[in-house]
Amino acid sequence: MIRRTGYAPVFSRGTFITPHGSAVPRTSCADFKLDDPRTGQYLWVMLSVLVVEDHEDAREMLGELLSLFGARVRLADGVTEALAAIEEATPDVVFCDLCMPYADGYDLAVALEQHPCRRQMRLVALTGFLTQAAQRRALAQGFEAVLEKPLLPEVLETFLKASASRPFA
């Protein structure tokens, strides 16, 4: 069920958002669905995702949304915690806020440049202040994409589909 409060949709547990934005009950084995071009049926793919965000509400909301899409989600409140989480288990995708206190998303990208598992991860920058300069800098620092907050479910779904269907570098 989707309830709209202002501009941000609120999702209840057990709900899956279809590619067309409608809400349907999620089955217990549903991880993430991709359209199979041959049959028109859905394929289920599980992604491991790390969310790095200093604002607790934004971190929890994105984590919940990713969970509704079936991703295995871990949360970190900053770069230090993110690096520790990556050492424990390498995620498929890292969503990272660019503007955080102490160390920001750019610092995380630099810290991961020489990481042995870096090529197995996709880095995605999140920002509430999307400018061409910020986008150029993030892409130059190794982020694969820059997404603007608040992140709309359909934008997130499109990105996850592309990530799940593409081989890693």
N, C-alpha and C positions, 0 to 999 in steps of 0.2 A: 504494500500500500504506500502511495506517495501522498504526503501531506505538504502543502506549500505554506511556508511561513516567510513572508517577505520574498526575497529573491532566491533563497537557498532551499532546495528540496530536502525533506527529512524522510529517511527510509526506516521502515520497521524491520526487525530481524526476520529472516525467513522469506524475504522478498528478493526477487531478481529483476533487474531492469533489462528489458529486451532491447535489441538494436533500434527499435522504433520508439523507445522511451516509455512503453507501458510496463506496469508492474505485474509480475506473476509470482506465485509461490515458488520458492526454490526447493528443489529436491535435495535430499541429504547428500547425494554423491556429486552434485553439480559444483564444478570448480570454476571453469570459465568456458564460455561457449563461443565457438567460431563457426561461421557458416561453411559447410563443406561444399565447394563449388560444383562437385560432381553430383551430389544427391540433394542439395538444399537442406540437408539435416544439420544438426549441430554436432561439433566435435568438442570434447571437454579437455581443457588444458589447464594445468595448475602452474601458477607463477609464484615464485617466492619474492616478496617485496619488502624493502626497508623504507620507512618514511622517516625523514630527518626534518624536524620542524620544531622551533623553539616555543611556539604558542600551543599550549596544551589542547585547547578546543579545536584548533585547526588540525593538529596532529591526530587527535582522536576521531574527528569527523572524516578525514581522508582515510584513516585506517579502517573505519567502519565501512565506508563506501567500497574500498578495495576488497574487504572481506565479503561484502554482498556480491561482488563480482567473482568471488571464489578464490581470491589470492590468499596465500599464506602470508600474513602480515606481521612484521615486527616494527616497533616504534623506537625512535631515538630522539632525545631532546636537544642534541647538539652534535658537533663533529667528533668529540672525544668518545661519546657513547656510540656513535655510528661506526667509528673505526673498530671499537671493541666488538660490536655486533657482527661486523663483516669478518673479523678474525674467527669468530665462533662458527659462522655459516655464511657462505657467499650467496647473496641474493641474486636473483635474475635481473631485477630492476631496483634502482635506488631513486626515490623521489626526494629531492632535497631543496629546502628553502634557500634562496640565495642570500637573504638578509637576516643574519642571526648575530647575536652579541658574541664577543670573544673570538670565535672563529666562524666564518660564514661558508656558504656553499662552494664558493670558489676555492677556499682553503681545503675543503674535503676533496675536490677534484684534483688539486695539486698533490695532496697526500696519497691519493690513490693511483697517480700516474705510474709509479714503479711497483705497485702491488702485483704479486704474481697472479692473482685472479682477476685483475682489472678487465681483461678482454672478455671475461664471462659475464660481466655486469653491464647493464645499460644505465647511464646516469641521466636523470631527467631533472632539470632545474624548475623550481616553482618560484614565482614572484608575483607580488601584488602591484608592482610598479614596472610593467613591461615596457621597455623602450628598445629602440633598435640598437643602441649602444650596449645595453645589458644583454640583449640577445646575442650580439656579435661576440661579446666577451665570454659569455657562457659557452657558446659553441667552440670558441678558440681554446677554452680551458678543458674541453673534453666532454662537455655535456652533449648528449645526442639530440635533445629537444629542450625547448623552453616553453612551459605552460603557464598561463596566467591564472592567478587566484582571484576570486573563488573559482575552483575547478568544477566545471559543469560535468555531470555524469556522462553525457554523450561524448564529450571530448576525451574523458578518461577512458571510456569504453573503446573508442576508436584507436587511441594510443595502445591500449592493452592488446587489442586484436592484432595490430601491426607488430607489436613486440613478440607476441606468442607465435606468429606465423613466419617470422623472419629468423634465419640462422644468426647466431652470434658471430661477431667479427673474429 
